Every structure is written in structure tokens, then in C-alpha cells.
Amino acid sequence: MNTRTTLLTSVIAAHRNLTTSVRRYWSLVKGFQTLLLLITGLGGYMSVHGVAPSWTTLLSLAGSLFLSIGGSTILNMVWDRDIDARMKRTAGRPLPAGRVSPREALQAGLALSWLGVGWGFSLSPLYGIVVLAGLFFDVVVYTLWLKRRTPWAILWGGISGGMPVLAGRVLGAGQVDLIGILLALGVLAWIPSHIMPLNIKYLNDYKQAKVPTFPGTYGLGATRVIIGLSVTVTVLTMLVSAVMSGIVGGYLYALGLSGLTLLAVAVVNIVRPSPRLNFGLFKLASLYMLGAMVLIIAA
């Protein structure tokens, strides 16, 4: 084997190792979920009209949120690896599957979290506080304290989910204002429509892992009603915050139409539930929030 062939083999091996590592950590940070929350942060920032956004600020906002959200997600996975190992849906994740060691994941989670929070404080002390609050509610209150004790832990998980959009608004407006609170409330109310359909679909998994959920505690019918109420609050709150932030015309109509579509599916899911409709509602809820934030950014 000549030198050129040896070098090519080494490059290919290095590329494969890098690709494998990226895939493992993309799974650890729940990449698509993290990106969705990151986009809500950008939406919060862009909802401040009259402020010319700079690419430096936008990149710093995206970077600090990605690091802090991704880091907190890894820390959650470290703590919940025993739960994940008992659930078919999550048993293939890197930690329970043994592709990443708990120590390695813990170090990565702590490093990303504190890099993200530190970056946040360097942009603005108030912004940094909101980012830190999101990490605290997610890791300490939701995961470490309440998740294994009560289905109402989802409320505190929702609060942490609302912090990125509030943080973005704070960075743009320089203060915590009513629009930022409404946007955060919209995401908080949206969380049940994002999580509870999965609780229903994988109810036996959650029972086996001994994780309390709304469908396991209060029944499927009550859970579907709660999802419908959460969608109603989400749609109304997002519309009000959009109007208050100055969004008009086609952007507002598109936001309203997408909200009515989501609400209609949630109502049908109450009246004529089915596994297919339940999972479709989960997907549609994610698309709604993504679309809402894209419309706010574009407007």
C-alpha cells in the first residue's frame, strides 16, 4: 500500500468517525427539537419592529441558544438514561444503547450549557438571566425534581420551553414586556399539544418506565380535552401577540388560518379520536409553531 492510498484511507476513516460522532451528539441534543426552540428565539427577537437586526447579534443569539438548549437536553438524557432504557421508543438513544458514556455526556452537557449561558450574559445580563432560567427550569425543576413524581411536571417543562422566545424578545427590546410574556405563554400552552400525543401513543412505554403522564393518570378522554384547550390558548395568544407586535395583512391571515387548522384537528381528535389522528396532531402542532415563528420573522 503506497503513501497516497494510506492517506486516503486515513481521511475516509476520519470522515466516518466524525460523521458517527456528529450523529450521536445530534441525537443527544434532540437536534430538531433544539432547532425548533432556537427558531422561537429568533422569532422573539424579530418580533421587535423598528430595530434593525445585525447578523452578529442574530448569530450570537442562535449560538447561545443552541448551546444552552442542547446542553440542557444532554443533561436531561444523562439523568433519564434509565427511563430511556426501559422504553422501546428511546432505548436506541446513544446513552442507553452504550454509544456514549454517561461521563462523556455529562461533561459535554455541562460544557455546552455553561458556554451558552456565558455567551448569553456577554450579550446582555437580562438576556443571560432568561437563558439561565430556561436551563434551570428544564434541568433542575422539570427533570431532576418533578418528572418522575407528577404529570404536572409538563407545566414546568413548558415554562422552560417558553424561555427561548422570551429571551429573543428581551435581547431585541432590552426589557421583559407584555409581548414577550405572551409569546412565552403561547409556547407554554403549545407544549401539551407537542408532548401529550406522544404520551398517548406510547402510554404503555411510559407506564413501564414508571413515568407519570396525563393519559395514564386522568385518562385518554381528559387528555384530549386538555390538548384541545392548550391549542385554543396557543392560537389566541399567538394571534394577540402578533397583532400587538405590528403584524398585519397576509402574514396575520396565514397565522390565523394555520391556527384554525390546528384547532379543528384538535377538536376532531376529541370527538372522533384515532391513533392516526393523534399522531397527525403531534406533527401538525410542531409545523404550526415552526410556521408561526417563520411568519413572525418574515413579517
Secondary structure as UniProt FT lines:
FT   HELIX           3..28
FT   TURN            29..30
FT   HELIX           31..46
FT   TURN            49..50
FT   HELIX           55..79
FT   HELIX           81..86
FT   TURN            88..92
FT   TURN            94..98
FT   HELIX           102..123
FT   HELIX           125..136
FT   HELIX           137..146
FT   TURN            147..149
FT   TURN            151..152
FT   HELIX           153..173
FT   HELIX           178..201
FT   HELIX           203..208
FT   TURN            209..210
FT   HELIX           214..218
FT   HELIX           220..244
FT   TURN            245..246
FT   HELIX           249..271
FT   HELIX           275..298
//
